[in-house]
């Protein structure tokens, strides 16, 4: 048995080191954000939002990449949200306790952490090769597959918070199940479900790897889902590793935009979730 | 916990006992719910099948030795996964070795030390590290960390530790800044929030009674953490570390920027290397449809999927075993 003084000293030391680690992680966050602001802010100007990508030195912007990202995320939401919502509802309401639901929950957790580059390769095999080319559709579907597991997870969690009495009351009035779910259960969990969708958008917005093999990117004006489509992460990826100063500056501008958007969505979601719980 | 559990069981019974109202709407609705559940199952099956099918020709060409062959020569069209499998595991293990003590300390701070009002904001700030996209980490690593490593971190390590026997092998080669250690370091920051969040969740589920008993016999805060809380949640905590490892294995963009992308194998922490994910991202543009190279890349993807799947499945089993009782 060590002496009391030594045990106290150990306790203080460990507390100091742990506090130091927590401070270190906050410093790292601040450092990354500072780097983005210091290098990205000077690079942001009207040209970023009004001009499309151009060869180095030609004073291009990121307009087509921003629009392309918005289109692909929008289409991904239209495809992924209903599937995620229904699957999450299945896990929380009908499937509860069944082996099928346990299997779905497990598979969903795997999809949630699976390397996103493999989602890109999968969609490449599924859509790009058979249909003979990269397209906005392929990019949107790859992002939908990233979105679905996030929505499934949050929907299930949120529906589990809805008190059983609400459902009982609705059933007691003779409501069919589809009415109970849509008018009572979903409505009660609405804020949480929307938050899940926001979190999914935040996750999809920064994804680069899945888009490399699907929508590929496009240096021209691209709003057709049937052709290769520009996106912000791909533009950043191309520009950041380039030897041209104005391209690198644009990459930082894009990086700052994406990060600000993603962190804002995250903080908003957390505020809503904290209120619900 | 008990109340919610019985509530849930009652509810399952309620929904099961709820007779369809004779109209066509309910069976259709329930059918849609089941179908979407099955769809997610099928999705994973389809992903596995597609990756396996795409890489099959490469596997046929090179045989099972593709897994460990260290050849990667686009000119002679001889491909093997050895270097990338090694790089993937090596860099992910470095990330976990760095992230684990940090997460351990931060979880201790958040559960036992941090004053109440500060706990949430600090917790959220650390979680924001997980929200930053991979490509941002890549840029930050490439423009900020790599030069720092090359100028201030690697030279002294090479000078002092390089000549030592055995461990000296880890600190060889020119200080390029990019390489295995830098990739592991960046990934450690990326997986730290995931491990920490799960640690905190596990530690908060420790019954206060047994902690109080330990305090009652005069244990210090750290002794309670080490001898009561951590042993109580050990299984789930191992699961949390596995989750971090699983995420690091498939990390693409951040690694592509800082690993140096050399298809050589080296035991040195400073040697440029490649992971499966970074190789796929880098070499894909030069692989035409139907080429042996593309098939080899798809086979690499399949191998990555198998490794990640095993790690993530294990992680989940360990985490659920404790948390869900």
Interface residues (C-beta under 8 A of the other chain):
Chain A: X7 X8 X10 X11 X14 X15 X17 X18 X19 X20 X21 X22 X24 X25 X26 X28 X29 X31 X32 X35 X36 X39 X83 X86 X87 X89 X90 X91 X93 X94 X95 X96 X97 X100 X101 X103 X104 X106 X107 X108 X109 X110 X111 X113 X114 X115 X116 X117 X118 X119 X121 X122 X125 X126 X129 X145 X148 X149 X152 X160 X164 X167 X168 X171 X174 X176 X177 X178 X181 X202 X205 X206 X207 X208 X209 X212 X213 X233 X236 X237 X240 X241 X251 X252 X255 X258 X259 X262 X263 X266 X267 X270 X274
Chain B: X7 X8 X9 X10 X11 X12 X14 X15 X18 X20 X21 X23 X25 X26 X28 X29 X30 X32 X33 X34 X35 X36 X37 X38 X39 X40 X41 X43 X44 X46 X47 X50 X51 X53 X54 X101 X102 X105 X106 X108 X109 X110 X113 X114 X120 X122 X124 X125 X126 X127 X128 X129 X131 X132 X133 X134 X135 X136 X137 X138 X139 X140 X142 X143 X144 X189 X192 X220 X221 X222 X223 X243 X246 X247 X249 X250 X251 X252 X253 X257 X277 X280 X281 X284 X289 X297 X298 X301 X304 X305 X308 X309 X312 X313 X316
